Structure formats: C-alpha cells, structure tokens
Amino acid sequence: MLHEILPSGMLQCNCSVFGDETTREAIVIDPGDGTDLQRLLAYLKLQGLAVKAIFITHAHIDHIGAANKLKALTGAPVYMNPSDQELADHIAIQAQWLGMPEPDRPEIDTPALDGDTLTLNETPFHILHTPGHTQGSACVYAPTLNLLIAGDTLFRDSVGRTDLPGGNPRQILASIHTRLLTLPADTRVICGHGPATTIGREKERNPFLQD
C-alpha cells in the first residue's frame, strides 16, 4: 500500500493519499484548501493512481477547500459527516477569516457515518465519529496498516482547538479518550497538521489527556 503525506495550503494541512499497488486506485483524505492542488495531482499522475474516494475529516477550509476541484477532475465522490454540513455551507466566511480566495461551495456526495467503512482493494478504512473540534469531525482507522488519520482531533502533545464554531472542549476530550486512546498503543497517528505520533505516546505524554 502506498501512503504519501502532502502538507498542503496556507495552513499546511496534512493530505494523505493511499494507493493500492495492484488496482492503482486511491483514497485521498483532506485534499487541502485548493491553493496547491497541482502538487497532489502531480503525485497521483506520477504513481498512476485513479481516485475512487475523497474523504474529509471536517469542514474547515484548510481540509475541504480543494474537494470540489478534485472531484471535478477525478469524478470521485466526496465523503463527510453530515454534522459539518453547516460549516461547509459557510466556506465563504471561512475564506474571509483567513484572507484567502473563496473556493467553490463543497458538495458532499455520501454521508460518512460512525461505523462506516471505505475499502481500497481489501484494505478497510473504518470511520470513527469524534466530535469536539467540530461537530462532524471524524477520524479514519486502518487496522491492517496500524494507522489512524486523526484530522484535527488529536495532535502530538496537543488536541484540536475548540474555540471555533462547532467546537466543544468536553466533547473533544471524550472523543479522544473513548474512541482513540482505546486503539492499540503502537498505532501510528497522522495528525491534521504537524508531525506524526502514536496512541501510546499521547496516552503517556500529552498534557491535555492526563487526569
């Protein structure tokens, strides 16, 4: 399984591309804000990958802004938890906050609900609803890869901010403790921004998660 992390856009969102080496199909998670989409497209072309699904961990512009463009270029459906639809509908306001060009309003094709599974060949990617950073925040857990894509829910030595619309500090801690810290300690965590970590490391060292 190919896995490439491409920090994208003004806020350097960690876009993940998973590509099956047999089928040459790919899943793109969080394609970024759209300002440097060509870098993602160049990687897909280099590897000969056809995108079969675009998954959005939450509807902040730095994660979802490129979704419509990527969908138009690849024909792949966009998956997102419907609890973030209101955030997606107000992407123009988010662009104003950051002083960046307004992307197309994202169109969500398929609701991504807790317990749903995307597959790439025979590799499952399980969707975990983890509200708190936003109401629709979700993580993707690939047990056979020993890997978690955490979006902006969990970071190395930190957790996602909760002072933006849809944020809830109690909720994010509950999501992390009940949905993420219960995963195997050696699970590698790809965060929405910044360096990777492991579940075990964050359980032991993350100051926001200590009793």
C-alpha positions in Angstrom: 0.0 0.0 0.0 1.3 3.4 -1.0 0.9 6.2 1.6 2.0 9.7 0.9 1.6 12.7 3.2 1.4 16.0 1.3 1.3 19.1 3.6 -1.0 21.4 1.6 -2.1 25.0 1.5 -1.6 28.1 3.7 -2.0 26.1 7.0 -0.1 23.1 5.8 -2.9 20.5 6.2 -1.6 17.0 6.1 -3.3 15.5 3.0 -3.0 11.7 2.9 -3.0 9.7 -0.3 -3.5 5.9 0.0 -2.9 4.0 -3.2 -3.3 0.3 -3.9 -0.4 -1.0 -5.9 -2.5 -3.7 -7.6 -5.6 -1.9 -8.6 -4.0 1.6 -8.8 -7.0 3.0 -7.0 -6.6 5.7 -4.4 -8.3 7.3 -1.5 -7.5 11.0 -0.7 -8.1 12.2 2.8 -8.2 16.0 3.3 -7.0 17.4 0.0 -6.3 20.8 1.4 -7.6 24.3 0.7 -7.0 24.1 -3.1 -4.2 26.6 -3.4 -1.6 24.0 -4.3 -3.8 21.2 -5.8 -1.4 20.7 -8.6 1.1 19.1 -6.2 -1.4 16.5 -5.3 -2.4 15.9 -9.0 1.3 15.5 -9.9 1.7 12.8 -7.3 -1.4 10.9 -8.5 -0.1 11.1 -12.1 3.4 10.0 -11.1 2.0 6.9 -9.4 -0.7 6.2 -12.0 -3.4 6.4 -9.4 -7.2 6.9 -10.0 -9.0 8.5 -7.1 -12.0 6.4 -6.0 -13.0 8.4 -2.9 -12.3 11.8 -1.3 -12.7 11.8 2.5 -13.0 14.9 4.6 -12.2 14.7 8.3 -14.0 18.0 9.0 -15.3 21.0 7.1 -12.7 23.7 7.9 -11.5 25.3 4.7 -7.9 24.1 5.0 -9.1 20.5 4.8 -12.1 20.7 2.5 -11.4 23.7 0.2 -10.0 21.5 -2.6 -12.7 18.9 -2.5 -14.9 20.2 -5.4 -11.9 20.8 -7.7 -10.5 17.3 -7.0 -14.0 15.8 -7.5 -14.4 17.6 -10.9 -11.0 16.4 -12.1 -11.3 12.8 -10.9 -15.1 12.0 -10.7 -14.5 10.6 -7.2 -17.3 11.1 -4.6 -16.8 13.2 -1.5 -17.5 11.7 1.9 -18.0 13.7 5.1 -20.0 13.5 8.3 -23.3 15.4 7.8 -23.0 17.2 11.1 -20.4 19.5 9.5 -22.7 20.5 6.6 -23.4 23.9 8.1 -19.6 24.6 8.2 -19.2 23.6 4.6 -22.1 25.8 3.6 -20.3 28.8 5.1 -17.0 28.2 3.5 -17.0 31.8 2.1 -17.0 33.2 5.6 -14.1 30.9 6.5 -12.2 32.2 3.4 -12.8 35.8 4.7 -11.4 34.9 8.1 -8.1 33.8 6.5 -8.0 36.4 3.8 -7.8 33.7 1.0 -9.7 33.2 -2.2 -13.1 31.7 -1.8 -13.3 28.1 -3.1 -16.4 26.6 -4.6 -19.0 25.6 -2.0 -18.3 21.9 -1.3 -20.8 19.3 -2.4 -20.9 16.2 -0.3 -22.0 13.1 -2.1 -22.1 10.5 0.6 -22.6 10.9 4.4 -19.7 9.4 6.3 -21.2 8.0 9.5 -19.6 6.4 12.5 -19.0 2.7 11.8 -19.0 3.1 8.0 -16.0 1.6 6.1 -14.2 2.5 3.0 -12.2 -0.1 1.3 -9.2 0.0 -1.0 -8.8 -3.4 -2.6 -9.0 -5.5 0.5 -7.8 -2.8 3.0 -10.5 -1.5 5.3 -10.6 2.2 6.5 -13.1 2.5 9.4 -14.7 5.8 10.1 -14.8 7.0 13.7 -17.0 10.0 14.6 -15.0 12.1 17.0 -16.9 15.4 17.6 -15.3 18.2 19.5 -13.1 20.1 17.2 -16.2 20.4 15.0 -19.5 18.6 15.4 -18.8 16.4 12.3 -15.1 15.7 13.0 -14.1 12.2 12.1 -11.0 10.0 12.1 -10.1 7.1 9.8 -8.6 4.0 11.3 -6.9 1.4 9.1 -6.2 -1.6 11.4 -4.3 -3.7 8.9 -2.0 -0.7 8.4 -1.8 0.1 12.1 -2.6 3.7 11.2 -5.0 6.4 12.3 -5.7 9.6 10.3 -6.8 11.9 13.1 -7.7 15.1 11.3 -7.6 18.0 13.8 -8.9 15.9 16.8 -5.5 14.7 18.1 -2.0 16.2 17.7 1.4 15.3 19.0 1.4 16.8 22.6 -1.9 18.6 21.9 -5.6 18.3 20.9 -7.7 20.2 18.3 -8.8 23.7 19.2 -12.4 24.1 20.3 -12.8 27.9 20.2 -14.2 28.0 16.6 -17.8 27.4 15.6 -18.9 23.8 16.4 -16.1 23.3 18.9 -16.7 21.8 22.3 -13.8 21.1 24.8 -15.6 18.5 26.9 -16.7 16.7 23.7 -13.2 16.5 22.1 -11.7 15.0 25.3 -14.5 12.5 25.5 -14.0 11.5 21.8 -10.2 11.1 22.3 -10.5 9.1 25.5 -13.3 6.8 24.3 -12.6 6.4 20.6 -8.8 6.9 20.1 -6.9 6.0 23.2 -8.6 2.6 23.2 -6.8 1.8 20.0 -3.5 -0.3 20.2 -0.7 1.7 21.7 1.6 1.3 18.7 -1.0 2.7 16.3 0.7 5.4 14.2 -1.2 8.7 14.2 -1.2 11.1 11.2 -2.3 14.4 12.6 -4.1 17.1 10.6 -1.1 19.3 10.9 2.5 18.8 12.1 4.4 15.6 13.0 3.0 12.1 13.4 2.8 10.4 16.8 1.5 7.2 18.3 -1.5 6.4 20.5 0.8 5.2 23.3 2.9 8.3 23.3 -0.1 10.6 23.5 -1.7 8.5 26.3 1.5 8.8 28.3 2.8 12.3 27.5 0.0 14.5 26.1 -0.6 17.1 28.8 -4.2 17.7 27.7 -5.0 14.0 28.3 -3.7 13.5 31.8 -6.0 13.1 34.7 
